[in-house]
Amino acid sequence: MEKKENDRKLRVCVATCNRADYSKLAPIMFGIKMEPEFFELDVVVLGSHLIDDYGNTYRMIEQDDFDINTRLHTIVRGEDEAAMVESVGLALVKLPDVLNRLKPDIMIVHGDRFDALALATSAALMNIRILHIEGGEVSGTIDDSIRHAITKLAHYHVCCTRSAEQHLISMCEDHDRILLAGCPSYDKLLSAKNKDYMSIIRMWLGDDVKSKDYIVALQHPVTTDIKHSLKMFELTLDALISFNKRTLVLFPNIDAGSKEMVRVMRKKGIEHHPNFRAVKHVPFDQFIQLVAHAGCMIGNSSCGVREVGAFGTPVINLGTRQIGRETGENVLHVRDADTQDKILQALHLQFGKQYPCSKIYGDGNAVPRILKFLKSIDLQEPLQKKFCFPPVKDNISQDIDHILETLSALAVDLGGTNLRVAIVSMKGEIVKKYTQFNPKTYEERINLILQMCVEAAAEAVKLNCRILGVGISTGGRVNPREGIVLHSTKLIQEWNSVDLRTPLSDTLHLPVWVDNDGNCAALAERKFGQGKGLENFVTLITGTGIGGGIIHQHELIHGSSFCAAELGHIVVSLDGPDCSCGSHGCIEAYASGMALQREAKKLHDEDQLLVEGMSVPKDEAVGALHLIQAAKLGNAKAQSILRTAGTALGLAVVNILHTMNPSLVILSGVLASHYIHTVKDVIRQQALSSVQDVDVVVSDLVEPALLGAASMVLDYTTRRIY
C-alpha cells in the first residue's frame, strides 16, 4: 500500500499501563516507528509502569528507545476495590489535558485492565478513534466486563482468534472494522527460542539450574472472588514448596487483592526460601526465554494460556481467572482445590513434558496486518459507530388486529422489460403482485416505482399485512450498503449512479434494501428454496442475460467492488461470439436468452428455423422460445445451437466447481430446464473427480427475484449484512 502524495501522516497514540500490555503493544510500536512516512507515534505511560513496587517498568520502554511523551501517575494505592475505582477516576481527570495536547487521530488500547477502560472512555468522549487489541476474548473475573465495555467504545478491533472474531460480530460490531490478525506478541515469540538462554536462566534462578528443570509461577488476584483466589495462591505455594524444584515467582499485578497475596508470600517466607526467586518484574525478552525453557509454568496469568503455548511448555492453569480462554493441549486446568494435593498431582503430571507448539493465538505476522489495517482507516468516515443489531423479536400482542396481521415485505423487481412489485409474506407467499412496463427514462421509472409501492403499501393495510420494509432487485452492479445502483445493464437505460434507498425510504418511511438480481436469486434460494440450510452453494440464472449469486459460509459474497458472481462473464472460448460486456466468448454470449434469440434470427433469416408444425406470425419477433420449439420438433441446427449453449454453460459450472467447491449448484430462470442434462454431461466429462458428485439442480422457485428482494427484508442474516 503506497502513501498518497497529499495524505498526511496518521498520528497514533499508544497508551500502555503495565508490563503485560506493553509486551503486546511493543511490536506494534516498533512497526509504527519503522514507517515514519506513514505514522507519527506518541507514547503515553500510566498505571503500574510508574510504581516502584511493580518494578518501574517504564524503564524498559525507554530501553527500547521510545520517547515517552507523557507520564501519568494514575494509581491510587490500596490494592482493593475502592482503590481500583479511584484509580480509574484519577486517570479520567488527567487524560483530557494529555489528549487535547497530543490530538491523536487514533488511540491504540490493549486488553481488559481498569486503566485501559479509563483510556477508552476518555478517547471516546473526546471524539478520538479507538483501536482495541484483543477484544472478543473470554476469560473470567471483572476483566470480561471491562474488555467488552472497551469493545463497545472502540471503533476498530484487532482480535487474535477466530472465536474472538465471531464474539465481536455477535456483539453487533461492524465486520468491516474487525481485523483477525493474531496476537502481536507472537511476532516476537515465534522467533525467540533459538537465542542464548542459559545465561538468562542462570541470572534469574542461579548457576546450578538446568533447562527444563525449574518452574515459573505467576498468579494474580481474582477481583470478583478475592478470598478464593488467596486460598488458591496459598495452596499453590504449599504445593511448590513440597514439589521441591527451583521456582521463579513473579509478584502479582496491581488488582484488588494483590497486597494480601504479597502478605501470603512473605508469611511463607518465599522471598528467603532457597528454592524460590521472587521478583517484581522480568523484561519481556528475558521472560520469553524463561518460560520457553521451563519445566512448567503455573498460575492464572493469561500469558500461561496464550503466549506459553507457542513453545509447548507445560502449563497448570489455576482457578477461574482464565476459565473462558481458548487453550492448547499444553494447558492442564485445576479449577478448584481444598488442599495442595490436587495442585501437587498436577505438577507431577505436567513437569518436564514437551507439547507441540500451539498457534491458536497467532502465526507471527500480526504486526504487518495491523499496520496495513491502520493505513486503510479513512479519517473522513463518520466518527459515530454503527452497530449491526439483530432484529428484536416481536412481543406477543393480545390486540386482535396484531394477531391476525401478516408480517410481510414489499418486493420490487426491475427487469429489462417489466417493473414488478409484490407483497410477500414471511413464508414466501406472494400475497399480491403488480406489473407494469419498465419506462425508458430515469424520471418516469423512479416515479412509477414510488407510485406502485405507495399503492401496494395501501393495499397491504386492507389485506392485513404489516410491511416491514422494501427490498429491490435490479440488474447491474449495486452497492447494497448504500442502496445505490452503480452501473446498470444495457437493458435498463438511464440507470447508473442511482440512489434507490433515499426516495423510497423518504416516501414510505420504511427501511429499504437494494441488490443485484443475481444476488437476490441466491438469497431467495437460501431462505425459501433448495439452498435452505446449506453453508455453500451457487445460483446461476439463465434468462435474458446470465447472472448468479454465491453463498459462502451462509453469507452472500459481494466482493471488494460489489462485482462478485458476475458468472455470465466467465469466458469459455477466446474466439467466441461478442458479448454485451465488450469481451468475447462469455457464457452470456452463448447461453443467454439474447444469445439464443440472435441465433434464432439467423436461422429464420436463412429460412432454416421453421420445421413442420411451426409458424411465426408476422407481427411476432423471433426469439429463444422459437429456437427451443424447433429443436424439440427435430431441427438439427437448432439442436446443435442449444447443445453448444448448454456445453458453454456446463464449462462455466465446471469452473465454478473448481474455484468455489460449493455443495450445490442451482440453475434458475426460464432456460434452466433446457440446459440441465447437457450441463451434467459436461461435468462428468470435464470436472475433477473430487467435484463430480456435487449436485446440479433446477430451481423450483417461480419468482426468485421477488422472493430474493423480500428476503433482504425478512431474513435476519441478510439484514445484518445489508
Secondary structure, DSSP 8 states (H G I E B T S, - for coil): ----TT---EEEEEEE-SHHHHHHHHHHHHHHHT-TTTEEEEEEEEGGGG-GGGT-THHHHHHTT--EEEEE----SS-SHHHHHHHHHHHHHHHHHHHHHH--SEEEEETT-HHHHHHHHHHHHTT-EEEEESTT---SHHHHHHHHHHHHH-SEEEESSHHHHHHHHHTT--GGGEEE---THHHHHTTTTTS--HHHHHHHH-TT--TTSEEEEE----TT-HHHHHHHHHHHHHHHHHHT-EEEEE---SSTTHHHHHHHHHHTTGGG-TTEEEES---HHHHHHHHHT-SEEEES-HHHHTGGGGTT--EEEESSTTTT----TTEEEE---SSHHHHHHHHHHHTT-------TT--S-HHHHHHHHHHH--TTS-SS---------------HHHHH-EEEEEEEEE-SSEEEEEEEETTS-EEEEEEEE--SSHHHHHHHHHHHHHHHHHHHHHTTEEEEEEEEEESSEEETTTTEEEE--TTS-S-SSEE-HHHHHHHH-S-EEEEEHHHHHHHHHHHHSTTTT-SSEEEEEESSSEEEEEEETTEE---TTS-TT-GGG-B--TT--B-TTS-BSBTHHHHSHHHHHHHHHHHHHTT-S--TT----TTS---HHHHHHHHHTT-HHHHHHHHHHHHHHHHHHHHHHHHH--SEEEEESTTHHHHHHHHHHHHHHHS-GGGTTSEEEE---S-HHHHHHHHHHH-HHHHHH-
